């Protein structure tokens, strides 16, 4: 954010991801305030399935500073958008505060993110959840995370090989290559 002070939004994307459809503009896909308002998941538990803390139903698209997705296990921090500014600095400082970093959350920064979003209204008031397929489709069927409903489909923006580095039965490079070959085929056909 310091290096690119004229940028409005920053997109954080896991290194285990591939932008499958680079012709999609993030501005028109999700960042335009009217479009964002039409996509926002309102009055839904922040941490599924039954968190008592819910997304706001009255938040306007131009007031959103953090755009996340969630799967069946919780908030997804591997692909999100954040608006540059003082609020973003506050949010990142809070999320990475040594107190939360040393707390021994079971899923490290994932649970720390869920904690700060749920229990710090200053953060929740700037958060929009959007449908997962917009920014965070998964490359493999993981039933606990949503199964086939959250798997990447042709034409979607990004595919994320969620947790491939943590599962010894999976091979990240092989999974990545499958999607890379699809991407190259689309490029050769001129559809990218």
N, C-alpha and C positions, 0 to 999 in steps of 0.2 A: 504494500500500500504506500510505503514511503517512496519506493522507486518509481511508481506510476501514479503521481498525485492527481492527474487529470482524469483518471479512470473512475467511473461511477460505481460499477459492480465488479466483483472478482468471483471467479468460478473455481472452486476447489474440486478437483477430480482425483480420485484414487489412482495410483500408478497401475493398478490392476484393472484398468478400464480402457475402452477404445471408443472414440467418437465415430459412430458408424454412419452418421448422416451429417457431414459438415456443411451441407447446404442449408441446414436449419439455422436461422438467426435466433439467438437467445432472446434478443429484444422482442421479436414478434412471437416467439414460442412461449415465453413465460414472463418476461420483464415488463412489457407494456402494462401500465397500471390497470387498464380496463380488462385486458386479457387475464392478468393475474387475478383480479377479483372474480372472474368467471371460473377460474380453476381452483381457487382456495377451498380447502376442506375445512368447513366451519363446524364449530361445536362438537368436535371429536376428541376423544381422549388423546392427550399428548403421547402417552406411552400405552400402547394397546395391551390388553383389550379393555381394561377397566380403570384406568387412572381417573381420579376424581378431578384432576386438572384438565381442562378442555381448551381447545383453540377458541379464539374469540369469534363471535358470529358477526360483529359489527366493524371489523378492521377493514380499512380501505387500502386498495392496492398501492397507492402512492405513499403510504405510511409504513410499508413493509421494508425491513432492512435485512432480513434473513429468510431465505427460502430453502426449506428442507423437504425430504420425503420420509416416509416411515414404512416399515414392513411389519410383519406379524410379531417381531421380536422387539421393536422399538424404533427410535429415531435413527436415520441413516446418515452418518457423518462422512461417508465416502464420496458424496457428490452433493454440493450445496452452493448456493449463491449468497454473497454478502455485499451489502452496500458500504462503500468506503465512507468513513467519517468518524466522529467522536463515539457514536454508539457502537460501531464495529470494534473500535479499540477497547471500549469498556467490556463488550461481550467476550472478545478473545482473551483479555486479561483475566476476566472472571473464570472462563472455561479452563484456562491453563494456570490458574492460581496454584501455588505449591500446596495449599491446604487440600484442594481437590485432587491434585496429582498424587499426593501421598496418602490419600484416604483408603486406598486398596479396594476401590470399586471392582466388582467381579469382572466387568468388561471394560476396565480402564477408562479411556476418554469417552467411550460411548455412554457409560452410565453417568460419568461426570456431566456430559452434555444434557442428558435427561434430567439430572438433578437441577442444574442451573435453569433450564427452561421451565421446569415445573414450579420451582420454589422462589424464583426471582421474577416478579411481575414486570420489571423493567425489560426483561428479555422476552417474556411471553407476549408483551404488547407489540412487539415488532416482528413476530414470527408468522410466517405463512407456511402451512403444509400444502403440498400439491400432490396430485396423483403420481405414484412411483414411476410409471412408464415414461413420464416427461423427462426425467433427469437421471434415472437410476434403475434401468431394467437389468435383471440378472441373467447371467449366461448359462446357468445350470439350474435344474429343478431342485430347490431346497424346500421340502415340505414345511418345515417349521417356520420359514420366512415368508411363505405365501404360495409356494409351489408354482405351478404353471401360470397362475394369474400374474406373476411378476416377472416372468421370463421375457427376454428380448424378442421382439417381433420385427419383421422386415419394415424398414422405413423409420424406425424409432431413432432418437438422437444418439443415445449412448448405451453401451453394454458394459456392465461391471461384473467382473469375475470375483464376486464377493467371497471372502474367506478362503480363496484357493491356496494362499500361502500358509494357512493354518491346518489344512486337512492333508495328511500324508498320503491319502488315497487319490488325491488329485494332483495334476501336473499343470501348473499355471501356463507354461509356455505352450503346451499342446492345446489347451483351451483357447488361449489367445490366438494361436495360429489359425484355428477354425474360423474365427471372426475376421481376422486379418485377410484371409483368402476371400471371404465374402465381400469385404470392403474393396479389395483389389478388383474383383469381378465387376462390381458396380462401377468402379472407376473406369474400367476398360469399356463398359457399355455406355459410358458417358452420362450415367444417372447421378453422378456426384459432381 
